[in-house]
Amino acid sequence: MSNELVPVASGTVTAATVQRGVPQVMDTKVLIHIGNPMLEEPHKSLERAQKMHVEAPNVRLVCLVWEESDYKQLDAALDKSYSSVIMWDDDMKLQAYLLDHLIEFIGAMVVGPRWYKCPDNHVQAGTYKELQKECEVCKKPIELVEPLKQRLERFAELFGRVLHLSNFDTRSGQWLLSNVNPMRNIFLNMRYALGCPHETIVEPNGAAIGKTVIICGAGPSLEDAIPHLRRLQDTCIIMAVGRAYKLLHASGVRVDYVASVEMFEWDAAIFDDVEDVGDTVLVFASVCAHETVKKWPGKKVCMWDAETAKVLDIKEWIFGGNSVAHHMLNYSAQILKADEIVMAGIDLAYTKPRTHAMSTTPTSWPKEVREKDEAYHEEEWVPCTAKGQDFHPECHMAPCAIQGGFAPGPIHVRSSPAYKDFAILFEILIAKHGKKVWNACPNGQKIGGAEFLDISTYRLTQAG
């Protein structure tokens, strides 16, 4: 194959980390080959892959190609017991695939074709010991040929982005694990996740087939969406973050599903004084704070993550993402199987002079949590969906100012690096699911793949 390597570990992988050296196949679970090894000099066969399998039978080979002909050739030739082929015809879809297989690919080695050629066209494989300086046949200076170097570096860039999006704030992650025990939450939640007592669990698979799901975050624009949610609640399914439930319920909006993923027990305050919830179902992550799950008085269902599902041999699991909003999108598309998804209150920006919709931050949360929740974080300006309406100078700006106002053109919204990462991950997930997704946050950050929707004019023709 090659000795052009990209060691994929738990940190960010970029093109700068591409290294040359001996592939330690025995130390990895997966070897990812960029390109079709059956077309590459000097091998043009799967002989090297077969040799690798003999030397390391526990290592799986994954070939990544972008031509349909290569895909068909490898799909027919590869031994499926230890190898497979993936089509890389779209960067977003590839990143979605990597997200789904991230646990499997952590620690993988990524290789690309590489060989030597001299002025007399003597072609020979590269040695894993050291870079060659002269041809073994004619002793003339030798040239290293790397036909897919740019592809390899692009893959490293995409893989690095996926790793970053999966753990975009390492310091927060370290702080989280030092202050909460996710395994405790998982074990304590099992009685609810596995349906004991049985009356607390529902089976929502396919509940939104032929329907639209509106997923509601707690961004400032949720306040403006409430009248339209009331109008639409009889013709669509509404799913909301846990902290927005009481606001929506008090405003006369029926919530079908309420989602919670926060691991800390203080978050249980979002359900203080919540009693009769009717048929509203709590959809919770397996690592969600047990106190929050326990406090919900109605039906419950678990959003299984990959790790827990693997341990319990559960086939249906979802990739969560960086936020509860990503969980809601994945759940609506993959489990509820919605035809369309509308995003409301998911601003990914500070669209008003506050961080969240009013009455969505419990006063009983710890002081330091409330201060962080209500503070702007590392402000940046990013393109938004606004067309000039509700322009607020504290929150919005045009590309350039002119005397007496702003120049015509796109409007930008105040945001943060974390929110920008959220938007990128949404774009990948939207491409993955292939659903029609609308962005109904008038002044929120633009999200690739989610066309802007004016929810005030949105109509549904299907019933119930």
N, C-alpha and C positions, 0 to 999 in steps of 0.2 A: 504494500500500500504506500506508505509514506512515513516520513518522520517529521512532518510539520504538525506541531501539537498545540492544542489549546487546553490546558488543564482547567477543568471546570470545578470550582470548589464553592464554598458558601459565600465567598465575596464576589464583588462585581468583576465580570470578565469583559475586557475591552480588547480592541485590536492590539493595543500596546502590550498585552500579556501573552501574545502568541510567542511560543518558544520553539527552538529546535532542540531535539535530543532523542533519547531512547524512549519509545513508548512503553511505559510500565504497565503492560496489559494485565498482568496478574493482579495489579493493585486497583483495578477498576471493574465496574460491573458492565459498562457499556462503552463500546468503541463506535463513535459517530464518524462515518466517512463522507466527506463532501465530494460529490460527483460519482460517476459510474466507473468503478474499477475495471469493468470489462472493456472500457474504451481507452484506458490510459497506458501510455508507454511507461516502462518497457514490459508490462505484464499482460495487459489485455485479457485478463481472466480473473477468476475468483480463487486462484491458487493460494494467494497470500492469506485470504480470509479463511480458507480451509485449514491452512497451516496454523493460523492463530487459534482456531477452534480446538485443534489437537493439543496445542500447548496450554491453552486456557479455556477449557470447556465450559466454565461458568460465565464467561464473558459473552455478551450479546452484541452482534454487529448491526448497526443501523446505517443504511445508505441514504443520503439526502440528495435528491436530483430535482431538476426543474424542467426537464424535457419529457413529454409523454412517452416517447419512444424508449428512453432510458428506463422509465418507470416500468413499462411493460416487459422489457428485456430482463430486468433484475427481478421483478415479481415472479417471472417464470423460472428463473435460474437459481434464486436463493433457496437455501435450506431453511424452511420456516421454523425449524426447531430452535435455531439460535440466531436467526437474522431476519431483517425486514427492510422495507424500503418506504421512504416518506417523500411525498411530492412537495417541493418548495416552489410553488408558483405564485405565492402571495405572502409578503412579509407579515401582515397582520395574522393571517391564518397560521403561519408557522409559529409565531409567538404564542398564539392561543394553544397550539399543540404542546409547546414547551411548558406552558403553565400547567397543563393537565398532567404532564409527565415529569414535573420538576423533581419530585422525590427520586424518581428512577434515574434521572440524568445527572443529579448532583454527584460529582466525582468522576464523570465520564471523561474520556479522552476524545478529542476531535482532531481528525487527520485529514490531509488533503494531498493530492498527487504531487510528486516531486521526483525529479530524476536529473541525471547529468548528461551533457552533450558536449562533444569537442568540435573543433573546426572541420574535422573529417566525418562528422555525423555518427561517431560511435556512441550509441546510446547505452547507458548502463544505470542500474539502480543505485540510489544513494546509500551510503553506508550509515549505520546507526552509531558508529564509533566516533567519527569526526568528519568534518567537511573535507572533501577531496580538493586537491589543487591541480592535479593533472590527470589526463586520460590514462586508464589502465592499459589501453591497447597501443596508442601512438605516443603517449607521454606528452602530448601537447596540452596547453592550458585548457581547463575545463570550465563549462558554464553550467550554473545551476538553473534548471527550468522549473518554474512554479506557475503553471497555467491558471490555476484557480486561487491564486493568492488573495485577490480582491474578494472573491466569494467567501473564502475562509475568514477573512477579517470582518466581512459583513455579518457572517454568522456569529462570530465572537461578539460583535456589537449588539446584535439582537438578543443573544443569550444573556449578555451582561445587563441589558435593559430589563429582561424578564426577572432576573435575580434581584435587581434593584427594586422593581415594582413589588416583588413579593416580600421584600424586607427593606422598604425604602428609608426607614429611620432606625438604624442599628442601635443608636443610643437609647431610643425609646424602648426597643425590644429588650435590650439588656436590663433596663430599669423595670420593665414589666415583669420579666421572669424572676427578678429578685424580690418582687413585692406581691406576687400572686402565684399560686400553684395551679396551672391549668389542669393537671391530672386530678386534683381534688375535685374541681368542677365537673370533669367528665364522669368520674365515679359516682358523685352524688346525683348527677343528672340522669343516670342510667334508668332509674325507676320510671322517669317520665319519657325518656327517649325510646325505651323498649316497650312502653305501653302498660306499665304496672303502677297504679291501677289502670285498668283497661279503658275506663270512660274518659281518660284524659288525652287520648291519642286519636288522631284522624289520619286518613289516607288521602292526601290531596293530589296524587299523581294525575295529571291531565285535567285538573279542575277548570283550567282556563282555555281549553281547546275551543277555538272559534270565537274567543272573546279578547277584550283588551284589558290589560292590567295597568293601573296607574300606581307607580311606586313613588311614595312621598317621603322626602327627606325633611330635615328640620331647618333648611336654609331660610333666610328672610323672605324670599318670594313665596313661601308656603302661605303666608298670611293673605296674599292677593289671590291665591288659587282656591281658597276655601269656598267662595260662592259657586265656583264652577264645579268643584268636587261634589257639592250638594246636588247640583243639577245632573251630574253624570253618574251618581252612585247607583242608580237603578239599571244602568245599561253597561256597567263595567265592574271589574273587581278592583278594590282599593287595598293596597298594601302600604303600611306606614312604619317608620322607625318607632321604636318604643317610646322615645321621649316626646313624640308628637301625638301619641294616642289621645291623651286627655284633652289637648287643644282641639283636635278634630272631633272627638266625641261631644265635647261641650258646644261645638259649633254646628252640631246636627249632621255631621258626616259619618256615615256608616263605614266602619273599617272591617274588612274581611280577614285580613292577616296583619299582625303586628310583629315586627322583627327585632330581635335583640341578640347582640354578640359580645357585649362588653363583659370582661372577665372579673371586674372588681365588684365586690358586694355592695359598695355604696350606690351603685347604679340602680339597685332595687327600688330606690326612692321614686323612680319614674312611674311606678305603679302604686304609690301611696294612695290610699282612699279609693282605689279602683275595686269595685264590687261586682255588680251584674254586668258582664261583658257580652251577654247573649251568645251568638255563634262565632264571635271573633276568635281566631286561632292564633296563639303565640307560636311563631316560628323562631326557634332558637338554635344557635350554634352549640355543638357539644361541649365547647369550652366556656360557654356563657356562665356568668356567676350563678351558682346554685340558688342563692337567695332571690335573684330576680325571677328565675324559672318557677321557684316554689311560690312566690307571691302572686303570680298570675292566676286568677280564680277560674279561668275557663279552659278550653281545650288547648292542647299543645302538640307540636310536632318538631322533631329534631332535624336540623340541617347537618348531615354528616359530613365531616371533612375527610380527606383522603387517608390520613394516618389512622383515625379511629375506625373508619369503614374497613380498612385492610385488616386490622386486628379482629374485628367482629365478623369478617367475611360478608360485608354488606356491599352489594353491587352499585347501588344508587347513592352517589355522593356528589358534592359540588365543590368547585374551587371558590373559596370565600373572597379573597381579595383584601385590600387595605382597609375597607370600611364596611359598615352595615349596608350602605347603598349598593356596593358591589354584590354583596350576598343577595340582596333583593332582586337585582337584575338577573343573576344566575338562577335563582330559585324560580322566578317568574318564567324564564325561558326554558329551563331544563326540566323542572319538576311540574309546575303548573301548565307548561307548554302553551303559553299565551300566543295568540296570533300577532298582536301588537303590544308594545310596551311604551307607556308615556312616563317621562321623568318629570316630577313636579317637586319643587322645593329642594332640588339637588343643584344648588347654585355653583358649588366649587369656587366660590368667590364671596367677597364681602359686598353684596349688592345693595345694602343699606348701611347706615352708620351703626351696625351691630352685627354680631357673628351668626346669630340664629334667630328664628322666629320667636316672637314674644311668648312667654309662658311655657317654654320648652326646656328651661334649665331649672331643675329642682333647687329650691333654696336650702334644702337639707344636705346637698352635696358638700363635701369638705371644701373649705375656703380656697385652698390652693387649686383644687379641681375647677371650681367656678371661675377663678381668676384666669386660669389657662383657657377655659372654654370661651370666655368672653373677651379674649385678647386677639388682636390681629397678629399673625405670625409671619415674619420675614416677608413683608409686603412686596409684591411684584405686580406688574401690569400685563395682562394677557388679553387677546381678542375675545370679545363677548358677542352674544346674540342680539344685543340692544340695537334698535334702529332709531334711537333718539328719545324714546319715551322714558319717562321717569328718570331723567338724567339728574344725578346728584354729584356735585363736584368733589365730594369727599370719597366717592366710590367709583366714579367714572371719569374718563378723559378721552379726548380725541387725540389722534397722532400728533397734532401740533396746534398751538394756540395762535390766534390772530387778534388784532386789536378789536375789542368789542365782543369777542366770543371765540368759538372754536371753528376750525376749518372743517368743511364737509369731509366725510370719510368714515372709515370703520371706527367703532368706539371700543375702548379698552376698559376692563374692569379690574379692580384691586383684588389680588389673589395671593397665593403663597406657593412655594416649591412643592409642598405636600399636595395641595389641590391640583397643581399641574400634573403631578404623577397620577393622581386619581383620574384625571381626564384621559391620560394616555392609556391607563388600564381599562377604562370604560371603552375606549376605541377598539382595543384588542378583543375585549369580551363581546362587543357588538358584532365584530367581524366573525368571531367564533360561532355565535349562536345563529347568525343569519336571519334574525327577526327584524321586523320593522320597528325601529326605536325612534321616538320623538323626544325632543328637548323642549319642555314647556316652561322653562325658566327664562323669562323675558330678558333679563339683564345678566344672566349667568355666563359662565365661561363656555366658549364653543367646544363641542365634543365631536370629534370626527365620527361619521357614521350615524349621528343622531340629528336629523333635520329639525330646524326650529318649528315649533307649533304654537300658535296662538290659542291657548286653551279656552279663551272666552268664546271662540267660534267653533270649537271642536264638537262634532256631532257623531253619535254612534247609531248605526241603523239596526244592529243585531239586538235582540231582546235578551234580558237577564244574563 
